[in-house]
Amino acid sequence: MAELTHLTMAGALDGLAKKEFTAVELAEAHVKAVETIRPLNAFITETPDKALEMAKASDARRAKGEAGPMEGLPIAVKDLFCTKGVLTTAASHILDGFKPEYESTVTSNLWRDGAVMLGKVNLDEFAMGSANITSHHGNVISPWSPGEVGNWSRQLVPGGSSGGSAAAVAARAALGATGTDTGGSIRQPAAFTGIVGIKPTYGRCSRWGVVAFASSLDQAGPMTRTVEDAAIMLRSMCGFDPKDSTSVDMPVPDFRAALTGDIRGLRVGIPKEYRVEGMPAEIAAIWDQGIEWLKAAGAEPVEISLPHTKYALATYYIVAPAEASSNLARYDGVRFGLRVEGGSLKDLYENTRGAGFGKEVRRRILIGTYVLSAGYYDAYYNKARQVRTRIKWDFDEAFQRCDVILTPTAPSTAFAIGEKMDDPIQMYLNDVFTVPASLAGLPGMSVPAGIGSDGLPLGLQLLGRPFDEETVLRVGQVIEKAAAVTATPPFMA
């Protein structure tokens, strides 16, 4: 049964169609895999009974000729998506015991198309982090960590905030996983763990039922082991939702059909500003290698300029905390989750939030409240909004000269747990290459491109025009095939 967990989504769909195995057998294999990877702390809540129940229903639909696009595929769900009757914590103490009475639109779409839920995976608390070390439920450990299981010589981070999703997929415990990306939280962990992660255009996937961090930035997307699998899963996740005012009403393409492999004549933008000072030589080298792969496939590299890139990180860390401070005001101990009593209503609020929010979340709420306060709103928040517009204009201008943009995904390979915990600025710099596209609302994808000198994965990032995920996926698959990365993590189910 172990070999079933090493299939791709496309391979699993093919095997199910040919009746080589059933959805129940596929689910059983992955339920065991989830148990095997418990030392990684990737899952917050396992749902084996639900997985087998959904798999039985899937087999019944297939027998009646009613198979959906993801029929029988076992996936993990980031514990930021509300799942009806299943614990949803956002990895925070303040949501202890919260079981929603409703289902997020994205997960509803996945279940509609036949996917099977293995459980809810760990993340940075309220998606605030780049290393999956701020979770109330403990650190997630990357399956790429060297050494014996449970006695790793160096415990590595899987990236964040979607670190549990990345670890579960990379360790072969789930065929795919949902993630969310606010400033790079799908793409950076995908790069750190050697998998594919795509953040679609803002508005492509509904945010309804997804616990909010920064509403103008948050976007759901798939994390898978191949580009083809990302195309399969993304199609099911997308779609217009009248319950989400930011959801865009436009047709969802067949992303898989876009994977033609033909990129002849495409212009690939290479932003000169991303050649940042101090960039490790192997990051620069894999970027140059990516350019050569695309040239060999018939694409034309074009140097472009994104002059406001240098302001992107500062802009993001004003806009995102400001929106977080507003969104997290709803957690007060009155309606759901943790409640710590006090002598007055004010004491109840203070006691609940003081006990319920972790250090990083408190830091971002304080920053956000400060930049929104009287006397600072115009100096910080309004100025950041103006710079954000300039960043978007940079991309608009660049895409008049190119069809897709190629950059590194992250400024390093995965680092050790605890390595940057005492320096939040160093931690925030992990998002230096991913944040600009988030501010502009553009689609972006990380693709495995090689292995660094330390034996850890390196990723390349592709950015596309709004709602042009097809080109991003098509070019991404060309890089995937050229790179042909076969290395697997030391720890796999």
C-alpha positions in Angstrom: 0.0 0.0 0.0 2.9 2.3 0.6 3.4 2.9 -3.1 0.0 4.5 -3.3 1.3 7.4 -1.3 4.0 8.0 -3.8 1.6 8.6 -6.7 0.9 12.0 -8.2 -2.6 13.3 -8.4 -2.6 12.6 -12.1 -1.3 9.1 -11.5 -3.8 8.4 -8.8 -6.7 9.6 -11.0 -5.4 7.3 -13.8 -5.2 4.3 -11.4 -8.6 4.9 -10.0 -10.1 5.1 -13.5 -8.4 1.9 -14.5 -9.7 0.2 -11.3 -6.1 -0.7 -10.2 -7.2 0.3 -6.7 -10.2 1.9 -5.0 -10.6 5.3 -3.3 -10.9 3.5 0.0 -7.5 1.7 -0.5 -6.0 5.0 -1.5 -7.4 6.7 1.6 -6.3 3.9 3.9 -2.7 4.2 2.6 -2.7 7.9 3.3 -4.3 7.6 6.7 -1.4 5.3 7.6 1.0 7.8 6.1 -0.4 10.5 8.2 0.3 8.4 11.3 3.8 7.7 10.1 4.7 11.4 9.8 3.5 12.4 13.3 7.0 13.2 14.4 6.9 16.2 11.9 3.9 17.7 13.8 2.4 18.5 10.4 -1.2 17.8 11.4 -3.2 19.5 14.1 -6.3 17.4 13.6 -6.4 14.0 11.9 -9.8 12.9 10.4 -9.3 9.2 9.5 -12.9 8.2 9.9 -14.1 11.1 7.8 -11.5 10.2 5.1 -12.7 6.6 4.8 -16.4 7.7 4.8 -15.7 10.2 2.0 -13.6 7.6 0.1 -16.5 5.1 0.3 -18.9 7.7 -1.1 -16.3 8.4 -3.8 -16.1 4.8 -4.9 -19.9 4.7 -5.1 -20.0 7.8 -7.3 -17.4 6.3 -9.6 -19.3 3.1 -9.9 -22.3 5.1 -11.1 -20.2 7.0 -13.6 -20.3 10.2 -11.7 -16.6 10.8 -10.9 -15.6 14.4 -10.4 -12.3 16.0 -11.4 -10.6 15.1 -8.1 -12.6 12.0 -7.3 -11.0 10.0 -4.5 -7.9 12.1 -4.1 -6.8 12.4 -0.4 -5.7 15.9 0.6 -4.8 17.9 3.7 -6.5 21.2 4.6 -4.6 24.1 6.1 -6.2 24.8 9.5 -7.2 28.2 8.4 -10.1 26.9 6.3 -13.4 26.5 8.2 -14.6 22.8 7.9 -18.1 22.0 9.2 -18.0 20.1 12.4 -14.2 19.8 12.4 -11.9 21.7 14.7 -10.6 24.9 13.1 -7.9 26.7 15.2 -5.8 28.9 12.9 -3.0 27.4 15.1 -4.1 29.8 17.8 -5.0 29.2 21.5 -7.7 31.8 21.1 -9.7 29.4 18.8 -9.5 26.4 21.1 -12.6 24.2 20.6 -14.0 26.1 17.6 -16.0 23.8 15.3 -17.6 25.8 12.6 -21.2 25.2 11.5 -20.3 26.0 7.9 -17.8 25.0 5.3 -15.4 27.4 3.5 -16.2 27.8 -0.2 -12.8 26.5 -1.3 -13.1 23.2 0.6 -16.8 22.9 -0.4 -15.6 23.1 -4.1 -13.0 20.4 -3.4 -15.5 18.0 -1.7 -18.0 18.7 -4.6 -15.3 17.5 -7.0 -14.6 14.3 -5.0 -11.6 15.1 -2.9 -11.1 13.3 0.4 -10.1 15.1 3.7 -7.2 13.5 5.7 -7.2 16.3 8.3 -6.2 19.8 9.2 -2.6 20.8 9.0 -0.4 23.1 11.1 0.6 26.6 10.3 2.0 29.8 11.8 -0.6 31.3 14.2 -3.2 33.1 12.1 -0.8 32.6 9.1 1.7 35.1 10.6 5.2 33.8 10.0 7.7 32.5 7.5 8.9 29.3 9.3 5.9 27.6 11.0 7.4 28.3 14.4 4.6 30.5 15.8 1.9 27.9 16.0 0.3 27.3 19.4 0.5 23.6 18.6 4.3 23.6 18.2 6.8 23.8 15.4 6.4 21.8 12.2 9.6 20.0 11.3 10.7 19.7 7.6 10.9 16.2 6.2 14.2 17.4 4.8 15.8 17.5 8.3 18.9 15.4 8.4 19.4 12.5 10.9 17.3 9.8 12.5 13.5 10.4 12.9 12.9 12.0 16.3 16.7 12.5 16.7 17.4 14.9 13.9 20.9 16.3 13.9 19.4 19.6 12.7 15.7 20.3 12.7 14.8 22.5 9.7 11.8 24.7 9.2 9.4 23.8 6.4 8.8 27.5 5.6 5.6 29.3 6.5 2.9 30.0 7.1 1.7 26.9 5.1 4.4 24.7 6.6 2.1 21.9 7.6 0.7 21.7 4.1 4.2 21.7 2.6 5.5 19.1 5.0 2.5 16.7 4.5 2.9 16.9 0.7 6.7 16.6 0.6 6.6 13.7 3.1 4.1 11.8 0.9 1.3 11.8 3.5 -1.1 13.7 1.2 -1.4 14.0 -2.6 -2.0 17.7 -2.2 -2.9 20.4 0.3 -4.7 23.7 0.5 -2.5 26.7 1.4 -3.0 30.4 1.8 -0.6 33.1 0.6 -0.6 36.6 2.0 3.0 37.6 1.4 4.5 34.3 0.1 3.0 31.7 2.5 2.4 29.1 -0.3 5.4 29.9 -2.5 8.2 30.1 0.1 7.4 26.8 2.0 7.0 25.1 -1.4 10.5 26.2 -2.3 11.9 25.1 1.1 10.4 21.6 0.8 10.9 20.9 -2.9 7.2 20.9 -4.0 5.0 23.1 -6.3 2.9 25.9 -4.8 0.8 28.4 -6.7 -0.9 31.6 -5.4 -3.6 32.5 -8.0 -4.6 36.0 -8.8 -6.3 37.8 -6.0 -10.1 37.1 -6.4 -9.7 33.9 -8.3 -10.4 31.7 -5.1 -13.1 32.7 -2.6 -11.9 33.9 0.8 -15.3 33.1 2.4 -14.8 30.7 5.3 -11.0 31.3 5.4 -9.9 32.8 8.7 -8.7 36.3 7.8 -5.2 37.7 8.3 -5.0 40.6 5.8 -8.1 40.8 3.6 -6.7 42.6 0.7 -3.8 40.1 0.4 -5.0 36.7 1.5 -5.5 34.2 -1.3 -6.0 30.4 -1.3 -4.0 28.1 -3.5 -2.9 24.5 -4.0 0.4 22.8 -2.9 1.2 19.7 -4.8 4.2 17.6 -6.0 3.9 18.5 -9.7 2.8 21.4 -11.9 0.2 19.1 -13.5 -1.3 18.3 -10.0 -1.4 22.0 -9.2 -3.4 22.6 -12.4 -5.8 19.8 -11.4 -6.4 21.1 -7.9 -6.5 24.8 -8.7 -9.3 24.3 -11.2 -11.4 22.7 -8.4 -10.5 25.4 -5.8 -11.5 28.4 -8.1 -14.8 29.9 -8.9 -17.0 32.9 -8.4 -18.6 33.2 -4.9 -21.3 35.8 -4.3 -20.6 35.4 -0.5 -17.1 37.0 -1.1 -17.2 40.6 -2.3 -13.7 40.3 -3.6 -14.4 37.1 -5.7 -14.2 37.8 -9.4 -17.0 36.6 -11.7 -15.2 35.1 -14.6 -14.9 31.6 -16.1 -12.4 29.1 -14.6 -10.2 27.7 -17.4 -9.1 24.1 -17.7 -5.6 24.8 -16.4 -4.4 21.3 -17.2 -5.2 21.9 -20.9 -2.8 24.8 -20.8 0.2 22.5 -20.2 1.2 22.2 -23.8 5.0 22.5 -23.2 5.2 25.1 -26.0 6.7 28.4 -24.8 8.3 29.4 -28.1 8.2 33.2 -28.5 7.3 33.9 -25.0 9.1 36.9 -23.4 10.4 36.1 -19.9 11.1 39.2 -17.8 14.2 39.2 -15.6 13.8 42.1 -13.0 17.2 43.7 -12.3 16.1 44.8 -8.8 15.8 41.2 -7.7 19.6 40.8 -7.9 19.8 41.9 -4.3 23.0 42.6 -2.5 24.3 39.6 -0.6 22.3 37.1 -2.6 23.9 33.6 -2.1 25.9 32.5 -5.2 23.8 29.3 -5.6 20.5 31.3 -5.6 21.9 33.5 -8.4 23.2 30.4 -10.2 19.9 28.5 -10.2 18.2 31.7 -11.4 20.7 31.9 -14.3 20.1 28.2 -15.0 16.4 28.8 -15.2 16.9 31.6 -17.7 19.0 29.1 -19.8 16.3 26.4 -19.6 13.7 28.8 -20.9 15.9 30.1 -23.7 16.6 26.5 -24.8 12.8 25.9 -24.9 12.4 28.9 -27.3 11.6 31.7 -24.9 13.2 35.1 -25.0 14.7 36.6 -21.8 14.1 40.4 -21.4 15.5 42.6 -18.7 12.8 44.5 -16.9 12.8 47.1 -14.1 10.5 47.1 -11.0 11.9 50.2 -9.4 9.6 50.2 -6.4 10.6 46.7 -5.3 12.9 48.1 -2.6 9.9 49.5 -0.8 7.7 46.4 -1.1 8.7 44.7 2.2 8.3 47.9 4.2 4.9 48.5 2.5 3.7 44.9 3.2 4.7 45.1 6.9 2.5 48.2 7.3 -0.5 47.1 5.2 -0.7 43.5 6.5 -0.5 44.3 10.2 -3.0 47.1 9.8 -5.5 44.8 8.3 -4.7 42.1 10.9 -5.3 44.5 13.8 -8.8 45.1 12.4 -9.6 41.5 11.5 -8.4 40.0 14.8 -10.6 42.5 16.8 -13.4 39.9 16.5 -11.6 37.5 18.9 -12.8 38.8 22.3 -13.9 35.7 24.3 -17.6 36.5 23.9 -18.9 34.4 20.9 -16.5 31.5 20.3 -13.1 30.0 21.2 -11.2 30.8 24.3 -12.8 32.7 27.2 -10.8 34.0 30.2 -13.2 35.7 32.7 -12.5 39.0 34.3 -14.1 41.4 36.7 -15.5 43.5 33.8 -16.1 43.3 30.1 -12.8 45.1 29.5 -11.0 42.6 31.7 -12.6 39.7 29.8 -11.3 41.2 26.5 -7.8 41.8 27.9 -7.5 38.5 29.7 -8.7 36.5 26.7 -6.5 38.2 24.1 -3.5 38.2 26.4 -3.8 34.5 27.0 -5.0 33.6 23.5 -2.7 35.4 21.1 1.0 34.4 20.7 4.0 36.7 20.7 4.1 37.2 16.9 0.4 37.9 16.6 0.5 40.4 19.4 3.5 42.1 17.7 1.6 42.5 14.5 -1.6 43.7 16.1 0.5 46.4 18.0 2.2 47.5 14.7 -1.1 47.6 12.9 -2.9 49.5 15.6 0.0 52.0 15.7 0.0 52.7 12.0 -3.8 53.2 12.0 -3.8 55.5 15.0 -4.6 59.2 14.8 -1.5 61.1 13.8 0.2 58.2 12.1 -2.6 57.0 9.6 -1.5 59.4 6.9 2.2 59.1 7.6 2.3 55.3 7.5 -0.8 53.5 6.3 -1.9 56.0 3.6 1.7 56.3 2.3 2.0 52.5 2.2 -1.2 52.3 0.1 0.2 54.9 -2.3 3.5 52.9 -2.7 1.5 49.7 -3.2 -0.2 51.3 -6.1 3.2 52.3 -7.5 4.4 48.7 -7.2 1.3 47.5 -9.1 2.0 50.1 -11.8 5.6 48.8 -12.1 4.2 45.3 -12.9 1.7 46.7 -15.4 4.5 48.4 -17.2 6.8 45.4 -17.1 4.1 43.2 -18.6 3.9 45.4 -21.7 7.5 44.1 -22.4 7.1 40.4 -21.2 4.6 37.6 -20.8 5.9 36.1 -17.5 8.5 37.0 -14.9 11.2 34.7 -13.5 12.8 35.2 -10.1 14.2 33.1 -7.2 11.5 32.2 -4.7 13.4 32.6 -1.5 16.8 34.2 -0.6 18.1 30.9 0.9 17.4 27.2 1.4 15.5 26.1 4.6 17.2 27.2 7.8 17.2 25.5 11.2 14.4 25.9 13.8 15.5 28.7 16.2 18.0 30.2 13.8 16.2 33.5 13.2 13.6 33.5 15.9 15.3 36.3 17.9 15.5 38.6 14.9 12.0 39.4 13.4 13.6 41.5 10.6 15.7 38.6 9.4 12.6 36.4 9.5 10.6 39.0 7.5 13.3 39.1 4.8 12.4 35.6 3.8 9.5 37.1 1.9 11.6 39.6 -0.1 11.0 38.0 -3.5 7.3 37.0 -2.9 5.8 40.1 -1.3 5.8 42.4 -4.4 3.4 40.1 -6.4 1.1 39.8 -3.3 0.8 43.5 -3.1 0.0 43.7 -6.8 -2.5 40.7 -6.6 -0.7 38.8 -9.3 -0.5 35.0 -9.8 2.8 33.5 -8.6 4.2 29.9 -8.5 7.2 28.2 -7.0 8.7 25.3 -8.9 11.5 22.9 -7.7 14.6 23.8 -9.7 17.5 22.1 -8.0 19.3 21.1 -4.8 21.6 23.4 -3.0 25.1 22.6 -1.7 23.6 21.8 1.6 21.4 19.1 0.0 18.2 21.1 0.4 15.7 22.2 -2.3 15.9 25.4 -4.3 12.9 26.9 -6.0 12.3 29.3 -8.9 9.3 31.7 -8.9 7.1 32.6 -11.9 4.8 35.6 -11.9 2.1 36.3 -14.4 -0.4 38.8 -15.6 -3.7 39.0 -13.6 -5.8 35.9 -14.3 -3.2 34.4 -16.5 -2.4 31.3 -14.4 -2.3 29.3 -17.6 1.0 30.9 -18.8 2.5 30.6 -15.3 1.6 26.9 -15.2 2.8 26.2 -18.7 6.2 27.9 -18.2 6.5 26.3 -14.8 6.1 22.8 -16.2 8.9 23.6 -18.7 11.2 24.4 -15.8 10.0 21.4 -13.9 10.9 19.0 -16.7 14.2 20.7 -17.5 15.3 20.7 -13.8 14.1 17.1 -13.4 14.7 17.2 -9.6 14.5 13.6 -8.4 15.9 14.1 -4.8 13.4 13.2 -2.1 13.4 14.2 1.6 15.1 11.8 4.0 11.9 11.4 5.9 8.9 10.1 3.9 5.9 8.1 4.8 
